[in-house]
Amino acid sequence: MATSRRRFLKGLGMGVGGLGVFGLSSRESMAALRGKLSEVRGRSASAVASDESFWFYVQQAFEIDRSIITLNTGGVHPAPKVVMDAVKRYWDFANGAPVLNSWRYLRPRKEQIRIKLARTFGCSPEEIAITRNVTESMQIPLLGLDLKPGDEVLTTTHDYPSMKNALFQREQREGVKVRTFSFPYPPKSLDELTELFRKNITPRTRLILICHITNLTGQIFPVRDICRLAREKGIEVVIDGAHAFGHFEFKRDDLDCDIYGANLHKWMMAPVGNGFLYVRKNKIPRIWPLFPAPDPRGDDIRKFEHVGTQPEALKLAVGDALAFHHGIGGARKQARLRYLRDYWAQRLEGLPGFRMLTSPHPDQGCGIGTYTIDGLDMNGLQRALFDKHKIYTINVGIPAPDGSSERVTASRVTPSIYTLPRELDIYTDAVRHYVKNGLPG
């Protein structure tokens, strides 16, 4: 904890925002911040999760619109002010003489971002490609791994449409076969999910696509066990980490994976337009780049970054987002997100028809929570919450666990570290009102 505190304070004094990170402007405020950091030193992350006096300072990092309550952090997360200040700083410098400042001076600095991402993920910098989003990260291996007509790709009905569309395109164009299966939500255990993959693998299975954590119910998958199962059978596994990186704590070695794609503008809170692709070094030559590169069969991870001119400012500001993340502490952030999910969910428990579709177990979920209320028009609830209360949530259609064409309409709630518990009180009070009194006509 002491190391985390020193790193945070060092970051505050080295361009990670200084007092501006928290919207503070005086020596007295800095002293107060130091005091708060001292208070949490040595305390467990779970204890800090409910310490509103600590999270008050974190909330000041964001210049968000509090005339609405946004509970869809899982879509795109606002970046802290310090990150947006960095974007502007880099962009203004680049714009002064783009061909010189952007290409000669800023672009080479991306290598430092690669190093920082690799250290956070737990791999070599030579295994990290910096991309524009997780869709690009995932399309590279999903379209770039060699498959033959008749080869099978296995995934679940909950995996993200953009990724499955890549596979369906290969099915139409190349004659591969895409097989999907459903699963109960929440499952009884992680072992149940592993066994479903084992059951659905066939002698023709050559590739598996899985979400580290699903966007529908926030179900965390047993990535390591599935990767080891597949490796025994010579099957490649591509992992969609869109909602995982920066959300909860893990390293590459915890997953024992070979290919992993992630977003940086969701839970890592980097500027929109950032992601990364991890590929284990010996696997890089096996994957064709999405955009043709000089040596498409080479083992340089940078072959996946040949996408033409792009704003270097967005990439470099990832460094500021990483500094902010580590300054708060990944374990504290994870604990806070889980605390907020449990906070609103417990206030809705007991309502007639309420069903939580996200597992409460720490190894199966974190900050994402999804629920439905039987007998209530969930789309009508979403409209009423925004029209009457300016509370923004999203609904998701979840495939039926029995594999039928039926879908469960459910509300996905994703608060973040800038969310106030009193805002969740307003949200849950509104939901309870409509359950009791009915939706507006």
C-alpha positions in Angstrom: 0.0 0.0 0.0 2.8 2.4 0.8 4.3 1.8 -2.6 0.9 2.5 -4.2 0.7 5.8 -2.3 4.2 6.9 -3.2 3.5 6.1 -6.9 0.2 8.1 -6.7 1.8 11.1 -5.1 4.7 11.0 -7.5 2.2 10.9 -10.4 0.5 14.0 -9.0 3.7 15.9 -9.1 4.8 14.8 -12.6 2.1 15.9 -15.0 -0.5 13.4 -13.9 -2.5 16.4 -13.0 -1.1 17.9 -9.8 -3.9 19.3 -7.7 -5.9 19.7 -10.9 -6.5 15.9 -10.9 -9.1 16.5 -8.2 -10.1 20.0 -9.1 -8.2 21.4 -6.1 -6.1 24.5 -6.2 -4.4 25.3 -2.9 -1.7 24.0 -0.6 -4.3 23.2 2.0 -6.2 21.0 -0.5 -3.0 19.2 -1.3 -2.4 18.6 2.4 -6.0 17.2 2.7 -5.4 14.9 -0.2 -2.1 13.6 1.3 -4.1 13.1 4.5 -6.7 11.0 2.7 -4.1 8.9 1.1 -2.4 8.4 4.4 -5.7 7.3 5.9 -6.2 4.5 3.3 -2.6 3.3 3.6 -2.6 -0.2 5.1 -6.4 -0.6 4.8 -7.9 -3.3 2.7 -9.4 -2.4 -0.7 -12.8 -3.7 0.5 -12.7 -1.3 3.5 -11.8 1.7 1.3 -14.6 0.8 -1.2 -17.2 2.4 1.0 -15.1 5.3 2.3 -17.0 8.2 0.7 -14.5 10.7 2.1 -11.8 9.1 0.0 -13.9 8.7 -3.2 -15.0 12.3 -3.0 -11.5 13.3 -4.1 -11.5 10.7 -7.0 -14.9 12.0 -8.2 -13.4 15.5 -8.6 -11.1 14.1 -11.3 -14.0 14.0 -13.8 -15.7 16.9 -15.5 -19.0 15.2 -16.0 -22.5 16.4 -16.5 -24.3 15.9 -13.2 -27.6 17.2 -14.5 -28.1 13.7 -15.7 -27.3 10.3 -14.1 -25.3 8.1 -16.5 -25.3 4.5 -15.6 -23.9 3.2 -18.9 -20.1 3.4 -18.1 -19.8 0.1 -19.9 -20.4 1.8 -23.2 -17.7 4.5 -23.3 -16.2 5.9 -20.1 -15.5 9.6 -19.7 -11.8 10.2 -19.4 -10.5 12.1 -16.3 -9.7 15.8 -16.8 -6.0 15.1 -16.6 -6.2 12.7 -19.5 -8.2 15.1 -21.7 -5.7 17.9 -20.8 -2.9 15.6 -22.0 -4.8 15.0 -25.3 -5.0 18.7 -25.9 -1.4 19.3 -24.9 -0.1 16.7 -27.4 -2.6 17.6 -30.1 -1.7 21.3 -29.9 2.0 20.5 -30.2 1.4 18.2 -33.1 -0.8 20.7 -34.9 2.0 23.3 -34.9 3.9 21.3 -37.5 2.3 17.9 -38.0 4.8 16.4 -40.4 7.6 17.2 -37.9 6.1 17.3 -34.5 3.6 14.4 -34.9 5.7 12.1 -37.0 9.2 12.7 -35.7 8.7 13.7 -32.1 5.4 12.2 -30.9 5.1 9.0 -32.8 8.3 7.5 -31.4 7.0 8.1 -27.9 4.3 5.5 -28.5 7.0 2.9 -27.6 6.9 4.2 -24.0 3.1 3.6 -24.0 3.7 0.1 -25.3 6.1 -0.6 -22.4 3.6 0.8 -19.8 0.7 -1.3 -21.3 2.8 -4.4 -21.3 3.8 -3.9 -17.7 0.2 -3.4 -16.7 -0.9 -6.5 -18.6 2.1 -8.6 -17.6 3.8 -9.4 -20.9 6.7 -8.3 -23.1 6.3 -5.0 -25.0 7.0 -7.0 -28.1 3.7 -8.7 -27.6 1.5 -5.6 -27.5 0.0 -3.8 -30.5 -1.7 -0.5 -29.9 -5.0 -0.3 -31.8 -7.9 2.0 -32.1 -10.5 -0.1 -30.2 -11.2 -3.6 -29.2 -13.1 -4.4 -32.4 -9.9 -3.8 -34.4 -7.9 -5.8 -31.8 -10.3 -8.7 -32.2 -10.8 -8.6 -36.0 -7.0 -9.0 -36.5 -6.9 -12.6 -35.1 -10.5 -13.5 -36.0 -9.9 -12.7 -39.6 -6.1 -13.3 -39.6 -5.8 -16.9 -38.4 -5.8 -19.4 -41.1 -8.9 -21.6 -41.3 -10.0 -24.1 -44.0 -13.5 -24.9 -45.3 -15.1 -27.2 -42.8 -13.1 -26.0 -39.8 -15.3 -25.0 -36.8 -15.2 -21.9 -34.6 -16.9 -22.2 -31.2 -18.3 -19.3 -29.2 -21.3 -18.5 -27.0 -24.6 -16.8 -27.8 -23.5 -14.0 -25.4 -20.4 -13.0 -27.3 -20.3 -9.5 -28.9 -22.0 -9.0 -32.3 -19.1 -7.3 -33.9 -16.8 -10.2 -33.2 -19.4 -12.9 -34.2 -20.0 -11.0 -37.4 -16.3 -11.4 -38.3 -16.8 -15.2 -37.9 -20.1 -15.2 -39.8 -18.4 -13.4 -42.7 -15.7 -16.1 -42.7 -18.5 -18.7 -42.7 -20.1 -17.1 -45.8 -16.9 -16.3 -47.6 -14.6 -19.3 -46.7 -16.9 -22.1 -45.7 -15.9 -22.4 -42.1 -18.6 -23.4 -39.6 -19.6 -21.2 -36.6 -21.1 -23.0 -33.7 -22.6 -21.2 -30.7 -24.1 -22.4 -27.5 -26.0 -20.8 -24.7 -25.4 -21.0 -20.9 -27.4 -20.4 -17.7 -27.1 -16.9 -16.2 -25.8 -16.8 -13.7 -24.2 -20.3 -13.8 -23.8 -22.3 -10.7 -20.0 -22.1 -10.9 -17.2 -21.3 -13.3 -16.6 -25.1 -13.7 -20.0 -25.3 -15.4 -18.9 -22.9 -18.1 -15.7 -24.8 -18.7 -17.6 -28.0 -19.0 -20.0 -26.5 -21.5 -17.0 -25.6 -23.7 -15.6 -29.2 -23.3 -19.0 -30.6 -24.3 -19.3 -28.4 -27.4 -15.8 -29.0 -28.8 -15.7 -31.4 -31.7 -12.8 -32.9 -33.7 -13.3 -30.1 -36.2 -13.0 -27.2 -33.7 -10.0 -25.0 -34.6 -10.8 -21.7 -32.9 -12.6 -20.6 -29.8 -13.8 -17.1 -29.1 -14.7 -16.1 -25.6 -15.4 -12.9 -23.6 -13.3 -12.4 -20.5 -16.4 -10.7 -19.1 -19.6 -10.5 -21.1 -21.2 -7.2 -22.0 -24.7 -8.5 -21.4 -24.7 -9.8 -17.8 -21.1 -9.1 -16.7 -20.3 -12.8 -16.4 -16.6 -13.4 -15.9 -15.4 -16.6 -17.7 -12.8 -19.1 -16.5 -10.3 -18.0 -19.2 -7.3 -19.9 -17.9 -9.2 -23.2 -17.7 -10.7 -22.8 -21.1 -7.3 -21.9 -22.6 -5.7 -24.9 -21.1 -8.5 -27.2 -22.3 -8.1 -25.8 -25.8 -4.3 -26.0 -25.8 -4.5 -29.7 -25.0 -6.5 -30.2 -28.2 -4.5 -27.8 -30.4 -7.3 -25.2 -30.6 -6.5 -21.5 -30.7 -8.4 -19.2 -28.3 -9.1 -15.5 -28.9 -10.2 -13.6 -25.8 -12.4 -10.5 -26.0 -11.3 -8.4 -23.0 -13.4 -5.3 -23.9 -14.9 -4.9 -20.4 -12.1 -6.5 -18.4 -8.9 -4.4 -18.6 -9.0 -1.6 -16.0 -12.2 -3.1 -14.5 -10.8 -5.8 -12.3 -7.3 -7.0 -11.4 -5.5 -9.7 -13.4 -2.3 -10.4 -15.3 -1.6 -12.3 -18.5 -0.2 -15.2 -16.5 -3.4 -15.4 -14.5 -5.1 -16.2 -17.8 -2.4 -18.3 -19.5 -3.7 -17.0 -22.8 -2.1 -16.5 -26.2 -4.3 -13.9 -27.8 -6.2 -11.1 -26.0 -7.9 -7.9 -27.2 -8.9 -5.0 -25.0 -10.5 -1.6 -25.0 -8.7 1.3 -23.3 -11.6 3.8 -23.5 -13.9 1.8 -21.3 -12.8 0.9 -17.8 -9.2 2.1 -18.3 -10.6 5.6 -19.0 -8.3 6.5 -21.8 -9.5 8.8 -24.7 -11.9 7.3 -27.1 -10.0 5.6 -29.9 -7.7 3.3 -28.0 -7.3 -0.4 -27.6 -4.6 -3.1 -27.6 -3.9 -6.5 -28.9 -1.7 -9.0 -27.0 -0.3 -11.9 -29.0 2.2 -14.4 -27.5 5.5 -13.9 -29.4 5.5 -17.3 -31.1 1.9 -16.8 -32.3 2.5 -13.5 -34.1 3.7 -15.0 -37.4 0.6 -17.2 -37.6 -1.8 -14.1 -37.8 -2.2 -12.1 -41.0 -2.5 -8.3 -40.3 -5.9 -6.7 -40.9 -4.2 -4.0 -43.0 -1.3 -5.3 -45.2 2.1 -4.8 -43.7 5.6 -5.0 -45.3 6.2 -8.4 -43.6 2.8 -9.9 -43.0 4.2 -13.2 -41.8 6.8 -11.6 -39.6 7.0 -11.7 -35.8 7.1 -7.9 -35.2 3.9 -7.0 -33.3 3.9 -3.6 -35.0 2.8 -5.2 -38.2 -0.8 -5.0 -36.8 -0.5 -1.2 -36.5 -0.2 -0.3 -40.2 -3.5 1.5 -40.4 -2.3 4.8 -41.9 -2.1 8.3 -40.4 -3.8 8.6 -37.1 -3.7 11.1 -34.2 -0.7 10.4 -32.0 -2.2 12.5 -29.2 -4.8 9.9 -28.4 -2.2 7.2 -28.1 0.2 9.1 -25.9 -2.6 10.2 -23.5 -3.0 6.5 -22.7 0.1 7.0 -20.5 -1.9 9.5 -18.4 -4.8 7.1 -18.1 -2.6 4.4 -16.9 -1.0 6.7 -14.3 -4.4 7.7 -13.1 -5.5 4.0 -12.8 -2.4 2.9 -10.9 -2.5 6.0 -8.7 -5.9 5.1 -7.4 -4.9 1.5 -7.3 -6.5 -1.3 -9.4 -7.6 -3.3 -6.3 -9.3 -0.3 -4.8 -11.0 0.5 -8.1 -12.2 -3.1 -8.5 -13.6 -3.1 -4.9 -15.4 0.2 -5.4 -17.0 -1.0 -8.6 -18.2 -4.2 -7.0 -19.4 -2.2 -4.0 -21.5 0.1 -6.2 -23.0 -2.8 -8.1 -24.0 -4.5 -4.8 -25.3 -1.1 -3.4 -28.0 -0.6 -6.1 -28.8 -4.3 -6.5 -29.5 -4.8 -2.8 -31.8 -1.8 -2.9 -33.9 -3.5 -5.6 -33.8 -7.0 -4.1 -37.2 -8.1 -2.9 -39.2 -6.1 -5.5 -42.0 -8.3 -7.0 -40.6 -10.0 -10.1 -37.0 -8.8 -9.6 -34.3 -11.2 -11.0 -30.6 -10.4 -10.8 -29.0 -12.1 -13.8 -25.4 -11.3 -12.7 -23.7 -13.6 -10.2 -22.9 -12.0 -6.8 -19.8 -14.2 -6.5 -16.5 -12.2 -6.8 -15.0 -14.7 -9.2 -18.0 -14.4 -11.5 -18.7 -10.6 -11.6 -17.6 -7.1 -10.7 -19.0 -3.7 -11.6 -21.5 -4.7 -14.3 -25.0 -5.7 -13.1 -27.9 -6.8 -15.2 -31.5 -7.5 -14.0 -35.0 -7.9 -15.2 -38.4 -7.5 -13.5 -40.9 -10.0 -14.6 -44.2 -8.5 -15.6 -42.8 -5.0 -16.1 -42.2 -3.4 -19.5 -38.4 -3.0 -19.2 -38.2 -0.8 -22.3 -41.0 1.4 -20.8 -39.0 1.6 -17.6 -35.9 2.7 -19.5 -37.9 5.5 -21.3 -39.5 6.7 -18.1 -36.2 6.8 -16.2 -34.7 9.1 -18.8 -37.8 11.2 -19.8 -38.9 11.8 -16.2 -35.7 11.6 -14.2 -32.9 12.1 -16.7 -31.3 8.8 -15.7 -29.6 7.1 -18.6 -29.5 3.3 -18.7 -29.5 0.7 -21.5 -31.4 -2.4 -22.0 -29.9 -5.6 -23.5 -31.6 -8.6 -25.1 -30.1 -11.7 -23.6 -30.4 -15.0 -25.4 -32.5 -17.6 -23.6 -30.4 -20.1 -21.7 -32.2 -23.0 -23.3 -30.9 -22.1 -26.8 -34.3 -21.0 -28.1 -34.9 -17.8 -30.1 -36.5 -16.1 -27.1 -34.6 -13.2 -25.5 -34.9 -11.7 -22.1 -35.1 -7.9 -22.1 -33.0 -6.7 -19.1 -31.4 -3.5 -17.8 -27.6 -3.4 -17.6 -26.4 -1.0 -15.0 -22.7 0.1 -15.0 -21.9 2.9 -12.5 -18.2 3.9 -12.1 -15.9 5.5 -9.6 -17.3 9.0 -10.4 -20.9 7.8 -9.5 -22.3 9.0 -6.2 -24.2 6.5 -4.0 -26.9 9.2 -3.6 -27.3 9.1 -7.4 -27.9 5.3 -7.1 -30.5 6.1 -4.4 -32.3 8.3 -6.9 -32.2 5.6 -9.5 -33.4 2.8 -7.3 -36.1 5.0 -5.7 -37.4 5.7 -9.2 -37.4 2.0 -10.2 -39.2 1.1 -7.0 -41.8 3.8 -7.6 -42.6 2.4 -11.1 -42.8 -1.2 -9.8 -45.3 -0.1 -7.1 -47.3 2.4 -9.1 -46.9 1.4 -12.7 -45.3 3.1 -15.6 -46.6 6.4 -17.0 -49.2 6.0 -19.8 
